[in-house]
Amino acid sequence: MSPAYLRAGSLYLPIVAAMLAGVRRRPEPRQFAACLLSLLWTLPALLLLQIANLHARWWSFATDGATLRAMPLELYLGWLVLWGVLPQLAMPRLPLAVCAAVMAALDLAVMPLCRPVVQLRPRWLVGEAAAVVLVLCPALAIARWTLTDTRLKLRATLQVATSALLFLFFLPELIFATRPHTAGWRPMLELTGWRAQLAVMSVLLVALPGVSAVFEFAERGQGTPIPYDPPRRLVASGVYRYIANPMQLSCTLTMLLWAALLHSGWMLLGACITIVYSAGIAEWDEHEDLNQRFAAPWRQYRAEVRNWLPRLHPYISGPPAAIYIARTCGPCSELRAWLEARQPFGLELRDAEELPQGSIRRIRYQPRDGSAPVEGVRAVARALEHLHVGWAFAGAALRLPLLWRAVQLVMDASGFGPRTLSTPAPQHPPRSSCVR
């Protein structure tokens, strides 16, 4: 078959199939969010796969016509629709493993038919396996979990990873492709020693409020930042006690820093566009949506908490939270004394001994908004958000999914693990302190 027909078919056939699947099934409202997230994951993941292919040489492409990292643009966009949209519309209820197997089998059948546009190398099946693991399975998973409203924390994690790939990898790659005279990744790769460490730490620090905000949406709001999948409750905890739009702030600061590290004026333009969008369209849409869904509590919150300029002390509304710390435990009592000395806002320090004997084995933080309590390292991290913005920043880092587990493991191994209080519950009224 003519290479021109192959390239055209690789683009238009998946688009037509996706359109037919969409018309046939009449997508549900949440399916829009599912398709969007799947597409946003596939967009940078496919490009990352192609960069890996350039080194591993699983396959090669005929490079006449428009290309992106030596991959024909028609094949890239067609593959994007084939894996990022089509299975979400055509097989929304099929078990994930079966759906992945069907799409992988289709790809295995089609790839050899794409000669001479695609030249398969001896180890191309290894590349196919990498594509399924890196691109297809995460795209199917985030779409399915969004559609069925399940695995909230896992899909929040995938949303964070998707945002990082889009803004820190795909956008620069797009700029490099359209502006080939730029230095590309070289300015960043040439950083060595303390400069490279400082660059990495700076990016992580400015990204932290936004990443923490996504997990706060999942944990306390039972939702995500994506349309049709928003939080069910107003989130005014964590970093939101100090700033109303941490995701927008983190995105803008990260892009500004990325532009400086890459010496890219076009990345700087992208950051400016983000500022304009955040201050205009996003602000208007957010105000209308949240005002309609949460009414007076939202208006009270926005009267006290600014968009991008953090408060020094936390915003507190409603009954104070409580943290249960044992007075009869030496290390715990020292932590309690440290917290008491700082007089936290909106937090009661209560005796763990007042709870039924054997019902508590770690420090416990109990919110008053109906959210589930947390224990151990996460409880301490929650207490930090009741002090001031600096400690709240440390608490946000400590609550990150992988980090708190690692810290908890180290603490347990060091002798600060769970323990059963031997002292019976006191008969006198429970003592509490530090509420302001």
C-alpha positions in Angstrom: 0.0 0.0 0.0 1.1 3.5 -0.7 2.9 5.2 2.3 0.6 8.2 1.9 -2.5 6.1 2.2 -1.0 4.3 5.2 -0.3 7.5 7.0 -3.7 8.9 6.2 -5.4 5.6 7.3 -3.5 5.5 10.5 -5.0 8.9 11.4 -8.5 8.8 10.1 -9.5 5.2 10.8 -9.1 5.6 14.6 -10.9 9.0 14.5 -13.9 7.5 12.5 -14.0 4.5 14.8 -14.0 6.7 17.9 -16.8 8.9 16.5 -18.9 5.9 15.6 -18.4 4.4 19.1 -19.3 7.8 20.7 -22.5 8.1 18.6 -23.5 4.5 19.3 -23.2 4.7 23.1 -24.1 8.3 23.8 -21.4 9.0 26.4 -22.3 9.7 30.0 -21.2 13.0 31.5 -18.4 11.4 33.5 -17.2 9.7 30.3 -16.0 13.1 29.1 -13.7 13.4 32.1 -12.6 9.8 31.6 -11.7 10.3 27.9 -10.0 13.6 28.7 -7.8 12.1 31.4 -6.9 9.1 29.2 -6.1 11.3 26.3 -3.9 13.6 28.5 -2.0 10.7 29.8 -1.5 9.2 26.3 -0.3 12.5 24.8 3.1 12.7 26.6 3.4 8.9 27.3 3.5 8.1 23.6 6.2 10.7 23.0 8.2 9.3 25.9 7.8 5.9 24.4 9.1 7.2 21.1 12.2 8.7 22.8 12.9 5.4 24.4 12.5 3.8 21.0 15.1 6.1 19.5 17.6 4.6 21.9 16.3 1.0 22.0 15.5 0.8 18.2 12.4 -1.4 18.5 11.1 0.0 15.3 11.8 2.9 12.9 9.6 5.1 10.7 9.7 6.6 7.3 10.5 10.3 8.0 9.1 12.0 4.9 6.4 14.5 6.0 5.8 16.1 9.4 7.3 14.2 12.3 7.6 14.5 16.1 10.8 12.9 17.4 11.2 11.0 14.1 7.7 9.6 14.4 5.2 10.6 11.6 2.7 13.0 13.0 -0.3 11.1 11.5 0.8 7.9 13.3 1.3 9.7 16.5 -2.1 11.3 16.4 -3.8 8.1 15.2 -2.2 6.1 18.0 -3.2 8.8 20.4 -6.9 8.4 19.5 -6.6 4.6 19.2 -5.4 4.1 22.8 -6.5 7.3 24.4 -10.1 7.6 23.3 -11.4 4.6 21.3 -11.4 1.9 24.1 -13.0 4.4 26.5 -15.9 4.9 24.1 -16.2 1.4 22.6 -15.5 -0.8 25.7 -16.3 1.2 28.8 -17.7 -1.7 30.8 -15.3 -4.5 29.6 -12.9 -5.7 32.4 -9.7 -3.7 32.3 -7.5 -6.7 31.7 -9.7 -7.8 28.8 -9.8 -4.4 27.3 -6.0 -4.1 27.5 -5.6 -7.5 25.9 -8.0 -6.6 23.0 -6.2 -3.3 22.3 -2.7 -4.9 22.5 -3.8 -7.7 20.2 -5.2 -5.2 17.7 -1.8 -3.3 17.8 0.1 -6.6 17.3 -2.0 -7.3 14.3 -1.8 -3.8 12.7 1.9 -3.0 13.3 3.3 -5.5 10.7 0.7 -4.3 8.2 2.2 -0.7 8.3 5.2 -1.4 6.2 7.0 0.6 4.7 5.9 3.5 7.0 6.9 1.3 10.0 9.9 -0.9 9.9 9.9 -3.5 12.7 13.2 -4.5 14.3 13.9 -8.0 15.8 13.1 -6.8 19.4 9.9 -4.9 18.5 7.8 -7.1 20.8 9.8 -5.7 23.7 8.8 -2.3 22.6 5.2 -3.4 22.3 5.3 -4.6 25.9 6.7 -1.3 27.0 4.0 0.5 25.1 1.3 -1.5 26.8 2.8 -1.0 30.3 3.7 2.7 29.9 0.9 4.0 27.7 -2.1 1.7 27.4 -2.6 0.3 30.9 -2.4 3.7 32.8 -4.7 5.3 30.2 -7.3 2.6 30.5 -7.0 2.6 34.3 -7.4 6.3 34.9 -10.3 6.4 32.5 -12.1 3.4 34.0 -11.6 4.6 37.6 -12.9 8.0 36.7 -15.9 6.6 34.9 -16.8 4.3 37.8 -15.7 6.7 40.5 -13.4 4.2 42.2 -9.7 4.1 43.3 -9.8 7.8 44.1 -6.3 8.0 45.5 -4.8 6.1 42.7 -6.4 8.2 40.0 -5.4 11.4 41.9 -1.8 10.0 41.8 -2.1 9.4 38.0 -3.5 13.0 37.6 -0.4 14.4 39.3 1.8 12.3 37.1 -0.1 13.4 34.0 0.3 17.1 34.9 4.0 16.6 35.5 4.5 14.9 32.1 2.4 17.5 30.3 4.0 20.7 31.7 7.6 19.5 32.4 8.1 17.2 29.4 5.5 17.4 26.6 5.3 21.2 26.5 9.1 21.7 26.2 9.3 18.9 23.6 6.6 20.6 21.6 8.5 23.9 21.8 11.7 22.2 20.8 10.0 20.5 17.8 8.5 23.8 16.5 11.6 25.8 17.3 14.5 23.5 16.4 17.1 26.3 16.8 16.6 26.3 20.6 19.1 24.6 22.9 16.6 21.9 24.0 17.3 20.1 27.2 21.0 21.0 27.1 21.0 23.9 29.6 19.4 21.7 32.2 21.5 18.6 31.4 24.7 20.7 31.7 24.0 21.5 35.4 26.2 19.5 37.7 26.9 19.3 41.4 25.1 21.6 43.8 23.5 23.5 40.9 21.7 20.4 39.7 20.6 19.6 43.2 19.4 23.1 43.8 17.4 23.0 40.5 15.7 19.7 41.4 14.9 20.9 45.0 13.5 24.2 43.7 11.2 22.5 41.3 10.0 20.1 44.0 9.4 22.9 46.4 7.3 25.1 44.1 5.4 22.0 42.9 4.6 20.8 46.4 1.5 23.0 47.1 -0.2 21.9 43.9 0.6 18.2 44.4 -0.6 18.4 48.0 -3.8 20.1 46.9 -4.7 17.3 44.5 -4.4 14.7 47.3 -6.3 17.0 49.7 -9.1 17.0 47.1 -9.1 13.2 47.2 -8.7 12.7 50.9 -11.0 15.4 52.3 -13.2 16.4 49.4 -13.7 13.0 47.8 -13.1 14.3 44.3 -10.4 15.6 41.9 -9.7 18.9 40.1 -11.1 17.5 36.8 -14.6 18.6 35.6 -17.4 16.1 36.1 -15.3 14.6 39.0 -15.1 17.6 41.5 -14.9 17.4 45.3 -18.2 16.6 47.0 -17.3 18.7 50.0 -15.7 22.2 50.3 -12.0 21.7 50.9 -10.6 24.2 53.4 -7.9 22.1 55.0 -4.3 21.4 54.3 -2.7 24.0 52.0 -6.2 25.4 51.4 -6.2 26.8 54.9 -3.6 29.3 53.6 -4.2 29.8 49.9 -7.3 29.4 47.7 -5.6 28.3 44.4 -2.4 26.3 45.2 -2.6 24.3 42.0 -2.6 27.4 39.8 0.2 29.0 41.8 2.3 25.9 41.7 1.7 25.4 38.0 2.7 29.0 37.2 5.8 29.0 39.5 7.0 25.6 38.1 6.7 26.8 34.5 8.6 30.0 35.3 11.3 28.0 37.0 11.4 25.5 34.1 11.7 28.4 31.6 14.7 29.7 33.6 16.3 26.3 33.7 15.8 25.7 30.0 16.7 29.3 29.0 13.4 29.2 27.1 11.4 32.4 26.3 8.6 30.2 24.9 8.2 28.4 28.2 8.1 31.8 29.8 5.3 32.7 27.4 3.5 29.6 28.5 3.7 30.6 32.1 2.3 34.1 31.2 -0.6 32.4 29.4 -1.2 30.3 32.6 -1.4 33.5 34.6 -3.9 35.1 32.3 -6.1 31.9 32.2 -6.0 31.5 36.0 -6.9 35.2 36.6 -9.6 35.2 33.9 -11.5 32.2 32.7 -10.6 29.8 35.6 -11.4 32.4 38.3 -14.8 33.2 36.8 -15.7 29.5 36.3 -14.5 28.5 39.7 -16.4 31.3 41.4 -19.7 30.5 39.6 -19.4 26.7 40.2 -18.3 26.8 43.9 -20.7 29.6 44.8 -23.5 27.5 43.4 -22.5 24.3 45.1 -21.3 25.5 48.5 -23.0 28.9 48.9 -22.3 30.7 52.2 -19.4 28.5 53.4 -17.6 29.2 50.2 -18.2 32.9 50.3 -17.0 33.0 53.9 -13.8 31.1 53.0 -13.0 33.3 50.0 -13.5 36.4 52.1 -10.6 35.2 54.3 -8.3 33.3 52.0 -6.6 35.0 49.0 -6.0 33.4 45.6 -2.2 33.3 45.4 -0.9 35.3 48.4 -0.7 32.9 51.4 -2.0 33.7 54.9 0.4 33.6 57.8 -2.0 31.7 60.1 -4.5 29.0 59.1 -8.2 29.7 58.2 -10.4 28.0 60.7 -14.1 27.4 60.5 -16.4 25.1 62.4 -15.5 23.1 65.5 -11.8 22.6 66.2 -10.1 19.3 65.2 -8.6 17.1 67.9 -5.3 15.3 68.2 -5.1 12.5 70.8 -1.6 12.3 72.4 -0.8 10.1 75.4 0.4 11.9 78.5 1.9 8.6 79.8 4.1 8.1 76.8 7.5 9.8 77.0 8.2 10.7 73.4 4.5 11.5 72.8 4.4 13.8 75.8 7.4 15.7 74.5 5.6 16.2 71.2 2.5 17.4 73.0 4.6 19.9 75.0 6.1 21.2 71.7 2.6 21.7 70.2 1.3 23.3 73.4 4.1 25.8 73.4 3.1 26.9 69.8 -0.6 27.3 70.6 -2.1 25.8 67.4 -5.1 27.3 65.8 -8.4 25.3 65.8 -6.8 22.2 67.3 -7.6 20.6 70.7 -4.8 18.5 72.3 -6.5 15.7 74.1 -5.4 12.8 76.3 -5.3 9.5 74.4 -6.0 7.9 77.8 -9.5 9.2 77.7 -10.4 6.8 74.8 -11.4 3.2 75.6 -8.3 1.2 76.5 -6.8 -0.6 73.5 -8.7 1.5 70.9 -5.7 3.7 70.1 -2.1 2.7 69.4 -0.7 5.8 67.6 -1.2 9.5 67.8 -4.6 10.2 66.2 -5.9 13.3 64.4 -9.7 13.6 64.3 -11.2 16.2 62.0 -14.6 17.6 62.7 -15.9 17.8 59.1 -16.8 14.1 58.9 -13.5 13.0 57.3 -11.8 9.9 58.5 -9.2 10.2 61.3 -5.5 9.6 60.5 -2.8 8.2 62.8 0.9 8.3 63.3 3.1 10.4 61.0 0.0 11.7 59.1 -1.6 12.8 62.4 1.5 14.8 63.2 1.6 16.3 59.7 -2.1 17.3 60.1 -1.3 19.0 63.4 1.4 21.1 61.7 -1.1 22.7 59.4 -2.7 24.3 62.5 0.5 26.3 63.3 1.5 28.7 60.5 2.3 28.6 56.8 5.9 27.4 57.2 4.9 24.4 59.3 1.9 23.7 57.1 4.3 23.5 54.1 6.4 20.9 56.0 3.2 19.0 56.9 2.0 19.0 53.3 5.3 17.4 52.3 5.1 14.8 55.1 1.6 13.8 54.0 2.6 12.9 50.4 1.7 9.2 49.9 5.1 7.6 49.5 6.9 10.0 51.9 4.7 9.4 54.9 4.9 5.7 54.5 8.7 5.8 54.4 8.9 8.1 57.4 6.5 5.9 59.3 8.6 2.9 58.5 11.7 4.6 59.8 9.9 5.7 63.0 8.6 2.2 63.6 12.0 0.7 63.1 13.5 3.3 65.5 11.3 2.3 68.4 8.5 4.9 67.9 6.0 2.4 66.6 2.5 1.6 67.8 2.0 0.8 71.5 -0.9 -0.1 73.7 -1.5 2.3 76.7 -1.3 0.4 80.0 -2.9 3.3 81.9 -6.6 2.9 82.1 -8.9 5.7 81.0 -9.0 8.5 83.6 -12.1 8.9 85.6 -11.9 12.7 85.8 -13.1 14.9 82.9 -10.8 14.7 79.8 -8.2 17.4 79.6 -7.7 19.4 76.5 -5.6 22.4 75.7 -4.5 24.8 73.0 -7.6 25.9 71.1 -7.5 29.4 69.6 
